[in-house]
Structures are given as structure tokens and as C-alpha cells.
Amino acid sequence: MGGNSSKVTAQDKAILDMKIQRDKLHQYQRRITVLTDKETDIAKQMLAKGDKRRALLALRRKKYQESLLAQTDAQLAQLEKLTSNVEFALIQKDVVFGLQQGTKVLKEIHAEMGGIEHVEKLMGETADAIAYQQEISDMLGGRISNQDEEEVEDELAALEAEISGQQLPAVPDTEPPVKQAQEELEPQAARTKQPALLAA
């Protein structure tokens, strides 16, 4: 079936051993707790029978078991702290490895970019190209008159019409007779005012 690519390392085995030892200490604590409860019961029974000496002996054994329990608690705390420290050290090792890999990749990317000098040169060339383009735009903008601008717009409209398949009427070369058109408009304007006066 699919093989597991991860191997059990010496660190993994050490952590497992510490956890097994921790579990054994927990079992030992439970046994001691059972024994101390048992000694308390024996002491109560002996007092009920009037045997003070045996009750005292049971309480001494209980006290001894409680001291063992306190020692076990201290050992358990040390073992758990050590296990946590080892596990955290392994995490730190992985983080350091990740940082090393990330730094290596960053150096490769920087090498591909050509270094700071290359980037500065490229930025300078870009600024020069932008300045050159601005000069050209300024020259073109300053030389074209309003009449030239109108001609350019007319040519653009003609090209658009040609592309869409429509023909625009030709632009006359001569000036339209302004006076003749005004004379024809004046009698018409006078006629439209008279009916308005009559209606008033």
C-alpha cells in the first residue's frame, strides 16, 4: 500500500520514551493514591476497635506514601517540562530551516534581478524615456494650431465614416455668402413677428 515517507527520528523516539515514562508516573500516582486511601480506612478501623498503636502505624505508612506522591509530582513536572522543551526545540529547528530556505530563494531572486545597480539603471532609463516622451508631447501640442486640430478631427471623422461604409459630404472650398443668407432670413423673421402682434 502507500509507503509512509516520514521516518521516525531519534528525537521522535526520545519524545515517545519521555511520554511513556510520564504515563508510568501517572499510573504510579494512582496506585499511591489508592494506598493512602486504604491506609486511612485501616486507621479508622483500628481506632474503632480501640487499637491506637495500629491506627498510628497505618497513618505513618500513609504519610510515607504521601511523601512518595509529592516526589512523583515533582518528577512528573520535570518530565513534562523537558518533553515540552524538546518538542518546542524541534519546532524552532523547523522554523530556522524554513528561514534558511526563504533566504536562499530571496538571494536567487535578487541575483536574477541583477542587483541594486541594475534596478537603479533600469529606473533611470525609464525616467529618461518618460521625459523624452513628454518632450515629444509638448512639441506636438505646441505646434498644432486650432485650424490644424480641426483638420485632424475632420480627417478622423472621414476615416471613421470610411471604415463604417458611409461617405460624408465634401467640405466646400469657398466661403458661404453670409450677406445673401442674412437678407433672405430677415423678411422671414419679420413675417413671423407680425402674426404674433396681430394676435395680441
Phi and psi restraints in degrees (value plus and minus 20) as a CYANA .aco file:
   2 GLY   PHI     -84.0   -44.0
   2 GLY   PSI     103.6   143.6
   3 GLY   PHI     -95.6   -55.6
   3 GLY   PSI     124.7   164.7
   4 ASN   PHI    -103.0   -63.0
   4 ASN   PSI     101.4   141.4
   5 SER   PHI     -96.5   -56.5
   5 SER   PSI     -40.6    -0.6
   6 SER   PHI    -103.8   -63.8
   6 SER   PSI     118.7   158.7
   7 LYS   PHI    -127.8   -87.8
   7 LYS   PSI     134.4   174.4
   8 VAL   PHI    -101.6   -61.6
   8 VAL   PSI      99.7   139.7
   9 THR   PHI    -112.0   -72.0
   9 THR   PSI     152.6   192.6
  10 ALA   PHI     -84.0   -44.0
  10 ALA   PSI     -55.1   -15.1
  11 GLN   PHI     -85.6   -45.6
  11 GLN   PSI     -61.5   -21.5
  12 ASP   PHI     -81.4   -41.4
  12 ASP   PSI     -62.3   -22.3
  13 LYS   PHI     -84.8   -44.8
  13 LYS   PSI     -59.8   -19.8
  14 ALA   PHI     -84.2   -44.2
  14 ALA   PSI     -62.6   -22.6
  15 ILE   PHI     -83.4   -43.4
  15 ILE   PSI     -62.6   -22.6
  16 LEU   PHI     -81.1   -41.1
  16 LEU   PSI     -64.0   -24.0
  17 ASP   PHI     -80.5   -40.5
  17 ASP   PSI     -62.2   -22.2
  18 MET   PHI     -84.7   -44.7
  18 MET   PSI     -58.5   -18.5
  19 LYS   PHI     -89.3   -49.3
  19 LYS   PSI     -55.9   -15.9
  20 ILE   PHI     -84.0   -44.0
  20 ILE   PSI     -64.2   -24.2
  21 GLN   PHI     -81.9   -41.9
  21 GLN   PSI     -60.1   -20.1
  22 ARG   PHI     -80.0   -40.0
  22 ARG   PSI     -64.2   -24.2
  23 ASP   PHI     -84.1   -44.1
  23 ASP   PSI     -57.4   -17.4
  24 LYS   PHI     -84.5   -44.5
  24 LYS   PSI     -59.0   -19.0
  25 LEU   PHI     -85.1   -45.1
  25 LEU   PSI     -58.1   -18.1
  26 HIS   PHI     -83.0   -43.0
  26 HIS   PSI     -61.7   -21.7
  27 GLN   PHI     -82.7   -42.7
  27 GLN   PSI     -62.3   -22.3
  28 TYR   PHI     -82.0   -42.0
  28 TYR   PSI     -61.3   -21.3
  29 GLN   PHI     -80.9   -40.9
  29 GLN   PSI     -62.1   -22.1
  30 ARG   PHI     -83.0   -43.0
  30 ARG   PSI     -60.9   -20.9
  31 ARG   PHI     -82.9   -42.9
  31 ARG   PSI     -63.0   -23.0
  32 ILE   PHI     -84.3   -44.3
  32 ILE   PSI     -60.4   -20.4
  33 THR   PHI     -81.7   -41.7
  33 THR   PSI     -61.3   -21.3
  34 VAL   PHI     -82.5   -42.5
  34 VAL   PSI     -62.1   -22.1
  35 LEU   PHI     -84.5   -44.5
  35 LEU   PSI     -62.1   -22.1
  36 THR   PHI     -85.3   -45.3
  36 THR   PSI     -57.9   -17.9
  37 ASP   PHI     -84.7   -44.7
  37 ASP   PSI     -60.0   -20.0
  38 LYS   PHI     -84.2   -44.2
  38 LYS   PSI     -63.4   -23.4
  39 GLU   PHI     -83.6   -43.6
  39 GLU   PSI     -56.8   -16.8
  40 THR   PHI     -83.2   -43.2
  40 THR   PSI     -63.8   -23.8
  41 ASP   PHI     -82.3   -42.3
  41 ASP   PSI     -62.7   -22.7
  42 ILE   PHI     -81.5   -41.5
  42 ILE   PSI     -63.2   -23.2
  43 ALA   PHI     -80.8   -40.8
  43 ALA   PSI     -61.2   -21.2
  44 LYS   PHI     -85.2   -45.2
  44 LYS   PSI     -61.9   -21.9
  45 GLN   PHI     -83.5   -43.5
  45 GLN   PSI     -63.0   -23.0
  46 MET   PHI     -85.7   -45.7
  46 MET   PSI     -59.4   -19.4
  47 LEU   PHI     -84.7   -44.7
  47 LEU   PSI     -57.7   -17.7
  48 ALA   PHI     -84.3   -44.3
  48 ALA   PSI     -53.6   -13.6
  49 LYS   PHI    -102.9   -62.9
  49 LYS   PSI     -31.0     9.0
  50 GLY   PHI      70.0   110.0
  50 GLY   PSI     -10.1    29.9
  51 ASP   PHI    -115.8   -75.8
  51 ASP   PSI      66.3   106.3
  52 LYS   PHI     -88.4   -48.4
  52 LYS   PSI     -56.3   -16.3
  53 ARG   PHI     -82.7   -42.7
  53 ARG   PSI     -64.8   -24.8
  54 ARG   PHI     -91.4   -51.4
  54 ARG   PSI     -52.2   -12.2
  55 ALA   PHI     -84.1   -44.1
  55 ALA   PSI     -62.3   -22.3
  56 LEU   PHI     -83.9   -43.9
  56 LEU   PSI     -60.4   -20.4
  57 LEU   PHI     -83.2   -43.2
  57 LEU   PSI     -61.3   -21.3
  58 ALA   PHI     -84.9   -44.9
  58 ALA   PSI     -59.4   -19.4
  59 LEU   PHI     -88.8   -48.8
  59 LEU   PSI     -54.0   -14.0
  60 ARG   PHI     -86.2   -46.2
  60 ARG   PSI     -62.1   -22.1
  61 ARG   PHI     -82.8   -42.8
  61 ARG   PSI     -59.0   -19.0
  62 LYS   PHI     -81.9   -41.9
  62 LYS   PSI     -64.1   -24.1
  63 LYS   PHI     -81.6   -41.6
  63 LYS   PSI     -60.7   -20.7
  64 TYR   PHI     -83.3   -43.3
  64 TYR   PSI     -63.6   -23.6
  65 GLN   PHI     -83.7   -43.7
  65 GLN   PSI     -57.2   -17.2
  66 GLU   PHI     -86.4   -46.4
  66 GLU   PSI     -56.4   -16.4
  67 SER   PHI     -86.6   -46.6
  67 SER   PSI     -58.0   -18.0
  68 LEU   PHI     -83.3   -43.3
  68 LEU   PSI     -58.0   -18.0
  69 LEU   PHI     -83.8   -43.8
  69 LEU   PSI     -60.7   -20.7
  70 ALA   PHI     -84.1   -44.1
  70 ALA   PSI     -61.5   -21.5
  71 GLN   PHI     -83.2   -43.2
  71 GLN   PSI     -61.1   -21.1
  72 THR   PHI     -83.8   -43.8
  72 THR   PSI     -60.2   -20.2
  73 ASP   PHI     -80.0   -40.0
  73 ASP   PSI     -63.5   -23.5
  74 ALA   PHI     -84.4   -44.4
  74 ALA   PSI     -63.8   -23.8
  75 GLN   PHI     -84.2   -44.2
  75 GLN   PSI     -60.2   -20.2
  76 LEU   PHI     -84.0   -44.0
  76 LEU   PSI     -61.2   -21.2
  77 ALA   PHI     -82.8   -42.8
  77 ALA   PSI     -63.3   -23.3
  78 GLN   PHI     -83.1   -43.1
  78 GLN   PSI     -62.5   -22.5
  79 LEU   PHI     -85.3   -45.3
  79 LEU   PSI     -62.3   -22.3
  80 GLU   PHI     -86.3   -46.3
  80 GLU   PSI     -58.5   -18.5
  81 LYS   PHI     -85.0   -45.0
  81 LYS   PSI     -63.3   -23.3
  82 LEU   PHI     -83.2   -43.2
  82 LEU   PSI     -62.2   -22.2
  83 THR   PHI     -81.4   -41.4
  83 THR   PSI     -64.7   -24.7
  84 SER   PHI     -82.7   -42.7
  84 SER   PSI     -62.1   -22.1
  85 ASN   PHI     -82.5   -42.5
  85 ASN   PSI     -61.9   -21.9
  86 VAL   PHI     -86.0   -46.0
  86 VAL   PSI     -64.4   -24.4
  87 GLU   PHI     -83.0   -43.0
  87 GLU   PSI     -61.0   -21.0
  88 PHE   PHI     -87.4   -47.4
  88 PHE   PSI     -57.1   -17.1
  89 ALA   PHI     -82.7   -42.7
  89 ALA   PSI     -57.3   -17.3
  90 LEU   PHI     -85.9   -45.9
  90 LEU   PSI     -58.3   -18.3
  91 ILE   PHI     -84.8   -44.8
  91 ILE   PSI     -63.5   -23.5
  92 GLN   PHI     -80.4   -40.4
  92 GLN   PSI     -59.3   -19.3
  93 LYS   PHI     -80.9   -40.9
  93 LYS   PSI     -63.2   -23.2
  94 ASP   PHI     -84.9   -44.9
  94 ASP   PSI     -59.3   -19.3
  95 VAL   PHI     -83.5   -43.5
  95 VAL   PSI     -64.3   -24.3
  96 VAL   PHI     -82.4   -42.4
  96 VAL   PSI     -61.5   -21.5
  97 PHE   PHI     -81.8   -41.8
  97 PHE   PSI     -63.5   -23.5
  98 GLY   PHI     -81.3   -41.3
  98 GLY   PSI     -60.8   -20.8
  99 LEU   PHI     -83.8   -43.8
  99 LEU   PSI     -60.6   -20.6
 100 GLN   PHI     -81.9   -41.9
 100 GLN   PSI     -64.1   -24.1
 101 GLN   PHI     -84.8   -44.8
 101 GLN   PSI     -62.8   -22.8
 102 GLY   PHI     -82.6   -42.6
 102 GLY   PSI     -61.7   -21.7
 103 THR   PHI     -83.8   -43.8
 103 THR   PSI     -60.6   -20.6
 104 LYS   PHI     -82.0   -42.0
 104 LYS   PSI     -64.4   -24.4
 105 VAL   PHI     -84.8   -44.8
 105 VAL   PSI     -62.1   -22.1
 106 LEU   PHI     -80.3   -40.3
 106 LEU   PSI     -62.3   -22.3
 107 LYS   PHI     -82.6   -42.6
 107 LYS   PSI     -59.9   -19.9
 108 GLU   PHI     -84.0   -44.0
 108 GLU   PSI     -62.0   -22.0
 109 ILE   PHI     -83.7   -43.7
 109 ILE   PSI     -63.7   -23.7
 110 HIS   PHI     -83.5   -43.5
 110 HIS   PSI     -57.9   -17.9
 111 ALA   PHI     -85.0   -45.0
 111 ALA   PSI     -59.3   -19.3
 112 GLU   PHI     -85.8   -45.8
 112 GLU   PSI     -52.6   -12.6
 113 MET   PHI     -94.4   -54.4
 113 MET   PSI     -36.0     4.0
 114 GLY   PHI      72.8   112.8
 114 GLY   PSI     -11.9    28.1
 115 GLY   PHI      65.5   105.5
 115 GLY   PSI     156.3   196.3
 116 ILE   PHI     -85.2   -45.2
 116 ILE   PSI     -59.4   -19.4
 117 GLU   PHI     -80.7   -40.7
 117 GLU   PSI     -62.1   -22.1
 118 HIS   PHI     -85.1   -45.1
 118 HIS   PSI     -61.9   -21.9
 119 VAL   PHI     -84.4   -44.4
 119 VAL   PSI     -62.6   -22.6
 120 GLU   PHI     -82.8   -42.8
 120 GLU   PSI     -61.8   -21.8
 121 LYS   PHI     -82.1   -42.1
 121 LYS   PSI     -65.1   -25.1
 122 LEU   PHI     -82.3   -42.3
 122 LEU   PSI     -62.0   -22.0
 123 MET   PHI     -83.7   -43.7
 123 MET   PSI     -58.7   -18.7
 124 GLY   PHI     -84.6   -44.6
 124 GLY   PSI     -63.8   -23.8
 125 GLU   PHI     -82.8   -42.8
 125 GLU   PSI     -59.1   -19.1
 126 THR   PHI     -84.6   -44.6
 126 THR   PSI     -63.2   -23.2
 127 ALA   PHI     -83.6   -43.6
 127 ALA   PSI     -60.4   -20.4
 128 ASP   PHI     -82.6   -42.6
 128 ASP   PSI     -63.6   -23.6
 129 ALA   PHI     -84.3   -44.3
 129 ALA   PSI     -59.5   -19.5
 130 ILE   PHI     -85.8   -45.8
 130 ILE   PSI     -62.3   -22.3
 131 ALA   PHI     -84.3   -44.3
 131 ALA   PSI     -61.4   -21.4
 132 TYR   PHI     -82.3   -42.3
 132 TYR   PSI     -64.3   -24.3
 133 GLN   PHI     -83.1   -43.1
 133 GLN   PSI     -58.1   -18.1
 134 GLN   PHI     -85.2   -45.2
 134 GLN   PSI     -59.5   -19.5
 135 GLU   PHI     -81.2   -41.2
 135 GLU   PSI     -64.2   -24.2
 136 ILE   PHI     -82.5   -42.5
 136 ILE   PSI     -64.7   -24.7
 137 SER   PHI     -81.6   -41.6
 137 SER   PSI     -60.0   -20.0
 138 ASP   PHI     -85.1   -45.1
 138 ASP   PSI     -61.8   -21.8
 139 MET   PHI     -83.8   -43.8
 139 MET   PSI     -66.0   -26.0
 140 LEU   PHI     -86.2   -46.2
 140 LEU   PSI     -59.5   -19.5
 141 GLY   PHI     -87.4   -47.4
 141 GLY   PSI     -52.9   -12.9
 142 GLY   PHI    -102.0   -62.0
 142 GLY   PSI     -45.3    -5.3
 143 ARG   PHI    -110.2   -70.2
 143 ARG   PSI     -44.0    -4.0
 144 ILE   PHI    -103.3   -63.3
 144 ILE   PSI     103.4   143.4
 145 SER   PHI    -106.0   -66.0
 145 SER   PSI     156.5   196.5
 146 ASN   PHI     -82.5   -42.5
 146 ASN   PSI     -61.3   -21.3
 147 GLN   PHI     -83.0   -43.0
 147 GLN   PSI     -63.0   -23.0
 148 ASP   PHI     -82.7   -42.7
 148 ASP   PSI     -59.4   -19.4
 149 GLU   PHI     -83.5   -43.5
 149 GLU   PSI     -61.0   -21.0
 150 GLU   PHI     -84.0   -44.0
 150 GLU   PSI     -61.8   -21.8
 151 GLU   PHI     -83.1   -43.1
 151 GLU   PSI     -59.6   -19.6
 152 VAL   PHI     -83.8   -43.8
 152 VAL   PSI     -62.1   -22.1
 153 GLU   PHI     -86.5   -46.5
 153 GLU   PSI     -59.2   -19.2
 154 ASP   PHI     -83.2   -43.2
 154 ASP   PSI     -62.1   -22.1
 155 GLU   PHI     -84.4   -44.4
 155 GLU   PSI     -58.7   -18.7
 156 LEU   PHI     -82.8   -42.8
 156 LEU   PSI     -63.5   -23.5
 157 ALA   PHI     -83.3   -43.3
 157 ALA   PSI     -60.1   -20.1
 158 ALA   PHI     -83.5   -43.5
 158 ALA   PSI     -62.1   -22.1
 159 LEU   PHI     -84.2   -44.2
 159 LEU   PSI     -61.4   -21.4
 160 GLU   PHI     -82.9   -42.9
 160 GLU   PSI     -60.3   -20.3
 161 ALA   PHI     -87.1   -47.1
 161 ALA   PSI     -59.4   -19.4
 162 GLU   PHI     -83.9   -43.9
 162 GLU   PSI     -60.3   -20.3
 163 ILE   PHI     -87.6   -47.6
 163 ILE   PSI     -59.0   -19.0
 164 SER   PHI    -102.9   -62.9
 164 SER   PSI     -26.7    13.3
 165 GLY   PHI      72.2   112.2
 165 GLY   PSI      -9.6    30.4
 166 GLN   PHI    -124.8   -84.8
 166 GLN   PSI     127.2   167.2
 167 GLN   PHI    -127.6   -87.6
 167 GLN   PSI     113.8   153.8
 168 LEU   PHI    -109.3   -69.3
 168 LEU   PSI     133.0   173.0
 169 PRO   PHI     -85.2   -45.2
 169 PRO   PSI     129.8   169.8
 170 ALA   PHI     -89.2   -49.2
 170 ALA   PSI     126.0   166.0
 171 VAL   PHI    -103.4   -63.4
 171 VAL   PSI     108.5   148.5
 172 PRO   PHI     -87.8   -47.8
 172 PRO   PSI     126.7   166.7
 173 ASP   PHI    -105.9   -65.9
 173 ASP   PSI     -43.3    -3.3
 174 THR   PHI    -120.0   -80.0
 174 THR   PSI     140.7   180.7
 175 GLU   PHI     -99.0   -59.0
 175 GLU   PSI     121.1   161.1
 176 PRO   PHI     -89.8   -49.8
 176 PRO   PSI     127.4   167.4
 177 PRO   PHI     -92.7   -52.7
 177 PRO   PSI      84.3   124.3
 178 VAL   PHI     -93.1   -53.1
 178 VAL   PSI     -61.6   -21.6
 179 LYS   PHI     -86.5   -46.5
 179 LYS   PSI     -63.2   -23.2
 180 GLN   PHI     -83.3   -43.3
 180 GLN   PSI     -60.4   -20.4
 181 ALA   PHI     -86.9   -46.9
 181 ALA   PSI     -56.6   -16.6
 182 GLN   PHI     -87.9   -47.9
 182 GLN   PSI     -59.5   -19.5
 183 GLU   PHI     -84.3   -44.3
 183 GLU   PSI     -56.3   -16.3
 184 GLU   PHI     -91.5   -51.5
 184 GLU   PSI     -50.8   -10.8
 185 LEU   PHI     -98.1   -58.1
 185 LEU   PSI     -51.7   -11.7
 186 GLU   PHI     -82.8   -42.8
 186 GLU   PSI     -67.3   -27.3
 187 PRO   PHI     -83.5   -43.5
 187 PRO   PSI     -53.8   -13.8
 188 GLN   PHI     -87.1   -47.1
 188 GLN   PSI     -58.5   -18.5
 189 ALA   PHI     -86.7   -46.7
 189 ALA   PSI     -57.8   -17.8
 190 ALA   PHI     -86.9   -46.9
 190 ALA   PSI     -58.9   -18.9
 191 ARG   PHI     -85.9   -45.9
 191 ARG   PSI     -56.8   -16.8
 192 THR   PHI     -92.2   -52.2
 192 THR   PSI     -45.7    -5.7
 193 LYS   PHI     -96.9   -56.9
 193 LYS   PSI     -55.9   -15.9
 194 GLN   PHI     -81.6   -41.6
 194 GLN   PSI     -69.2   -29.2
 195 PRO   PHI     -81.8   -41.8
 195 PRO   PSI     -49.3    -9.3
 196 ALA   PHI     -87.2   -47.2
 196 ALA   PSI     -57.1   -17.1
 197 LEU   PHI     -91.0   -51.0
 197 LEU   PSI     -57.0   -17.0
 198 LEU   PHI     -86.2   -46.2
 198 LEU   PSI     -59.6   -19.6
 199 ALA   PHI     -87.3   -47.3
 199 ALA   PSI     -44.1    -4.1
